[in-house]
Amino acid sequence: MMRSGTSEEQLLEQQQQEIEILRLAKLREIEKRQKFSERTFKGKNIREHSIFYTTCVLAFFSVSAGSSILFLVPLYVDPALSTLAGDFISRPTLCVTTRREELRGLLNCTWSSCREGCTSDYFKCTHIYVNFVDIDKNANFTYPYNATYEELANYTLDIEKSTIESVLQVNIKGCGYPPSVRCNNFTDTFGYEGAIYPCYYSRKNKTVVMTSYNRDSQVNTIIHFFIVPFIITVISSVGICIIHCNCSCKKERPKYRRPRVENISDSSISTRVEQLMTPVSCPGQSGM
C-alpha cells in the first residue's frame, strides 16, 4: 500500500510538472505573439502616417501649382507667347512720336497704348502714333545712345523712316498692372509729339511698336509661370495616384483553382477507422 501511494504521488507530481511546463510554454508563445503583433502594429502605424503626410504634401503642391496656372496663364504666359509670336526685332531702332490722341467712349476706345488693368472695359484711352527707322531697309543702323536730343532730331531727317504710321504700346496687349505698368509715366515719357526714343517693332505686323523687348525674359516667363507649375502638378498627381490608386502596371497572375479540402474532423476519422475495421463478407463464404 505504501508503494502504491508513493507511485501515485510521483505520477501526480510528474503530471503537475508537465502541466506547469505546458503552461509556461503557452505563456511564452502568447508573449511572442503579443510582441510580434505590437511590432506589426507599430510598422503599420509608421507606414500609415508616412502615407498620410506624403499625400498631404503632394496634394498641397498639386492644388497650389494647378491653381497658380489658372491665374498666371492669362496674366503672364499669354502675353509672353503673343510677344514671341510677333517676331520683334532683337536690337532697338529709333522711334519718333508723330501724334497723340485722348479719346472717350466705348466705341472709340477699342484699343489703348497703355491702360492699367486688362479685364475691365475702358471709356478713356490714349492713342500714341509713331514713325520708326526700318532696320530691314537700313541694316547698318544702330541706335545712337550717346547722341543729344538735337543730334537725334537732325539724325532722323537723313534716315528713311517707315511710311506706315505705327501704334506705340506699352506691351503686346497694351495693358498691365502696377508696378510693372505705370500709364502716367509712360504717357508723359513717350506721349508728346516729337519724342525720340529706342523702340522695337514686329516683323509680322509693323504697325505694332513697343518701347522694350527682351526675348530671353519672355522665355523665362513661360518657363517659370507655366512649365514649372505644370510639371509640379503632373508629378504630384502621379504620386498620389501611385500611393492610393495602384497605377503601376502589373502583369495579371493566372488564377489557379483552389484544391478541395476534405473533412478531417475527429468524427469523420473515427467513422473511417470503424469502416476499415469491419470485416467484409464475401458472397462465397456466406454458406460456410
Solvent accessible surface area in square Angstrom, and as a share of the most:
residue,aa,sasa,rsa
1,M,205,0.91
2,M,158,0.71
3,R,211,0.77
4,S,56,0.36
5,G,30,0.28
6,T,63,0.37
7,S,49,0.32
8,E,104,0.47
9,E,105,0.47
10,Q,109,0.48
11,L,102,0.51
12,L,101,0.50
13,E,99,0.44
14,Q,100,0.44
15,Q,97,0.43
16,Q,118,0.52
17,Q,112,0.50
18,E,102,0.46
19,I,111,0.56
20,E,72,0.32
21,I,111,0.57
22,L,121,0.60
23,R,117,0.43
24,L,74,0.37
25,A,52,0.40
26,K,109,0.46
27,L,77,0.38
28,R,156,0.57
29,E,70,0.32
30,I,70,0.36
31,E,95,0.43
32,K,144,0.61
33,R,150,0.55
34,Q,103,0.46
35,K,121,0.51
36,F,141,0.59
37,S,61,0.39
38,E,102,0.46
39,R,178,0.65
40,T,54,0.31
41,F,128,0.53
42,K,129,0.55
43,G,38,0.37
44,K,121,0.51
45,N,54,0.28
46,I,124,0.63
47,R,158,0.58
48,E,103,0.46
49,H,97,0.43
50,S,55,0.36
51,I,48,0.24
52,F,121,0.50
53,Y,125,0.48
54,T,58,0.34
55,T,29,0.17
56,C,61,0.37
57,V,78,0.45
58,L,36,0.18
59,A,37,0.28
60,F,132,0.55
61,F,95,0.40
62,S,17,0.11
63,V,102,0.58
64,S,49,0.31
65,A,10,0.08
66,G,22,0.21
67,S,46,0.30
68,S,37,0.24
69,I,27,0.13
70,L,132,0.66
71,F,136,0.57
72,L,37,0.19
73,V,50,0.29
74,P,81,0.51
75,L,76,0.38
76,Y,103,0.39
77,V,5,0.03
78,D,57,0.30
79,P,28,0.17
80,A,1,0.01
81,L,91,0.45
82,S,35,0.23
83,T,6,0.03
84,L,49,0.24
85,A,60,0.47
86,G,13,0.12
87,D,60,0.31
88,F,7,0.03
89,I,1,0.00
90,S,97,0.63
91,R,84,0.31
92,P,24,0.15
93,T,0,0.00
94,L,1,0.00
95,C,0,0.00
96,V,23,0.13
97,T,1,0.01
98,T,37,0.22
99,R,93,0.34
100,R,102,0.37
101,E,54,0.24
102,E,87,0.39
103,L,51,0.25
104,R,165,0.60
105,G,29,0.28
106,L,93,0.46
107,L,164,0.82
108,N,83,0.43
109,C,5,0.03
110,T,104,0.60
111,W,68,0.24
112,S,5,0.03
113,S,0,0.00
114,C,12,0.07
115,R,48,0.17
116,E,89,0.40
117,G,13,0.13
118,C,47,0.28
119,T,125,0.73
120,S,73,0.47
121,D,105,0.55
122,Y,43,0.16
123,F,126,0.53
124,K,119,0.50
125,C,4,0.02
126,T,18,0.11
127,H,8,0.03
128,I,0,0.00
129,Y,30,0.11
130,V,0,0.00
131,N,34,0.17
132,F,1,0.00
133,V,0,0.00
134,D,6,0.03
135,I,10,0.05
136,D,75,0.39
137,K,131,0.56
138,N,41,0.21
139,A,74,0.57
140,N,150,0.77
141,F,11,0.05
142,T,92,0.54
143,Y,24,0.09
144,P,35,0.22
145,Y,145,0.55
146,N,155,0.80
147,A,29,0.22
148,T,75,0.44
149,Y,114,0.44
150,E,114,0.51
151,E,96,0.43
152,L,15,0.08
153,A,38,0.30
154,N,93,0.48
155,Y,86,0.33
156,T,10,0.06
157,L,143,0.71
158,D,127,0.66
159,I,30,0.15
160,E,104,0.47
161,K,70,0.30
162,S,17,0.11
163,T,130,0.76
164,I,93,0.47
165,E,66,0.30
166,S,0,0.00
167,V,28,0.16
168,L,0,0.00
169,Q,24,0.11
170,V,26,0.15
171,N,41,0.21
172,I,37,0.19
173,K,93,0.39
174,G,1,0.01
175,C,8,0.05
176,G,9,0.08
177,Y,86,0.33
178,P,61,0.38
179,P,113,0.71
180,S,101,0.65
181,V,8,0.05
182,R,120,0.44
183,C,19,0.12
184,N,116,0.60
185,N,94,0.48
186,F,14,0.06
187,T,17,0.10
188,D,101,0.52
189,T,74,0.43
190,F,38,0.16
191,G,0,0.00
192,Y,110,0.42
193,E,132,0.59
194,G,23,0.22
195,A,1,0.01
196,I,26,0.13
197,Y,11,0.04
198,P,40,0.25
199,C,0,0.00
200,Y,29,0.11
201,Y,0,0.00
202,S,4,0.02
203,R,108,0.39
204,K,153,0.65
205,N,73,0.38
206,K,61,0.26
207,T,53,0.31
208,V,26,0.15
209,V,0,0.00
210,M,6,0.03
211,T,26,0.15
212,S,73,0.47
213,Y,32,0.12
214,N,84,0.43
215,R,144,0.53
216,D,95,0.49
217,S,51,0.33
218,Q,42,0.19
219,V,46,0.26
220,N,69,0.36
221,T,30,0.17
222,I,23,0.12
223,I,66,0.34
224,H,110,0.49
225,F,67,0.28
226,F,72,0.30
227,I,71,0.36
228,V,64,0.37
229,P,12,0.08
230,F,102,0.42
231,I,86,0.43
232,I,65,0.33
233,T,31,0.18
234,V,66,0.38
235,I,111,0.56
236,S,5,0.03
237,S,51,0.33
238,V,76,0.44
239,G,18,0.17
240,I,43,0.22
241,C,38,0.23
242,I,99,0.50
243,I,61,0.31
244,H,103,0.46
245,C,89,0.53
246,N,98,0.50
247,C,60,0.36
248,S,62,0.40
249,C,136,0.81
250,K,152,0.64
251,K,195,0.82
252,E,169,0.76
253,R,213,0.78
254,P,92,0.58
255,K,201,0.85
256,Y,187,0.71
257,R,235,0.86
258,R,204,0.75
259,P,108,0.68
260,R,226,0.82
261,V,119,0.68
262,E,114,0.51
263,N,97,0.50
264,I,136,0.69
265,S,48,0.31
266,D,123,0.64
267,S,76,0.49
268,S,22,0.14
269,I,90,0.46
270,S,54,0.35
271,T,66,0.38
272,R,126,0.46
273,V,78,0.45
274,E,115,0.51
275,Q,126,0.56
276,L,151,0.75
277,M,153,0.68
278,T,84,0.49
279,P,122,0.77
280,V,131,0.75
281,S,101,0.65
282,C,65,0.39
283,P,128,0.80
284,G,68,0.65
285,Q,115,0.51
286,S,98,0.63
287,G,76,0.73
288,M,199,0.89
